[in-house]
Every structure is written in C-alpha cells, then in structure tokens.
Amino acid sequence: MLGKRKCHPRSYGTFPRVLGKYVREEGVLTLEEAVRKMSGLPAERFGLADRGVIREGAWADLVLFDANTVIDRATFGDPHQYPAGIPYVIVNGQVVIDGGEHTGALPGRVL
C-alpha cells in the first residue's frame, strides 16, 4: 500500500485506467500506442536506453495484464485499491505481483 492517508485514486490506477477506459472502452488509443506511451516513449525521452523495452540486456520490468479486464478500481472515497486484470508484475527480474497478490518483494531502484 502507498500509505494509510488519502491519496489520489490514480496513484494506484493511472495506467490501468488508460488501458481499460481509453483503449478498451472508448477506443481513443490503440493498445500498442498506449503501451508505448507508458513504457518505451518515456524511457526514450529520459535517455534510459535499457528501460521501456524487452530485449537482451535491458532491465526486466514486465507487467502481464488481461486487455479484456484491466481497469482501475480506486475511487476518491476508497483510493487504496489495486487495479483488476493484472495477475503478474516482474520488476528487475523478480516477481512482485503473483496471481494478483503482492509477494512482498521490493526490487525497484531509484533511477
């Protein structure tokens, strides 16, 4: 959890909201466009050649999501809600979300 205090719902669900609402429901972006805008494009703009792409030698940050069910669930009244449709997350090669449950691993690094 990000904490016990109130936070903005997008703290937990910015990208799932884009994928669920703007890609799947409204068709504003293609899935490929959205994923690139969330991964490769920002890494490129920040000059992080080994981030935001899947290739040998790059850091293994991966999110496995179901394009048919991914959506944010956090609200202003109850902001500490993980999104739906994301069964696995791998950060720096370590599984952090396994079957939708947090493993307790915290392998992220400050860039």
N, C-alpha and C positions, 0 to 999 in steps of 0.2 A: 504494500500500500504506500501511497505517496505521503501519507500522514493522516492524522485524525481531524485536522481542521478542514473547513470547507475550501474547496478549490473549484476551478472552472471545469465543467464536465469534459472539455476537450483535452484536459490533462491525461485522461485515460483513453480518449477515443477519437482523436483528430483523424488519423489515417483510416480507421475502420469506418468512420462517418463518410469520408470521401469515397471509399470503395463501395459501401452499402447504398448510400443515398445518391451520390452524384454519378457513380459509374453504373451500378446495377438498376436503381430505381428511376433515375432521371435521364440517364444516357448522356450527360453533359461531357464526360470524358470516356475514352476507351480504357479498358483495363490496362493495356500496355502503356498508354500515356500516363495514367495515374501512377503506376508502379515506377516508371522512370522519373516522374516528378518527385517521388518520395525517396528515391534511392540514388541512382546514378547522376541525375542532374545536380542535386545539391552537393554531392561529393565532388563532382567536376568543378563546380563554381568555387568550392573551398580549396581546390587543388589537392584533394585526397585521392590519389591515383589508386590506392589499394583498398578503397571502400566503395560501396554502392554498386559493385559488380560481382558476378560469380565467375571466377577464373582461378587457375592455379596461382598461388602466391598472394591472393587477396585475403583479407580477414573474413572469416566465415560467420557473417551475421546474416541469418536467414529467418524468414517468417513464412510458415506454411499456413495458408488461410483457405477457407472454402468460399469461393467467389459467390456462391448462391446463398450463403447465410451470414457472411461477415457484416457486422453492424455495431455501432456504439450503443451502449446501454446506460451510460452515465447521464444523470439529469442534474439540474441545479439543486433540486431537493435532496438527491442522493448521488453525489458526484463520484464516490469511491466504488465504481462498478467497472470491472473488466469487460472488454467487448466480447461479443459472441462470434463464433466462427473462426477462431484462431487456436487450433489444437497444439501447435508446436512453434516454439521460438528458440533459435540457436544463436548465441552471442559468443563471439571469439571461440567458436568450435565447441561450446558447452551448452547442453540443453537447459533452458531456463523455464520454459513452459512445456510441460509434457502431458499430453492428453487434456489440455485446458487448465491444468493445475501448475502453480508456481513450484519449482523444485527447491527454492531457497538459494540457488546459485546466483551469484552476483559478479559475473566475469567481465562486465563492461569496463571500459577505460575512458578517462578524460582525454579528449583529443586536444 
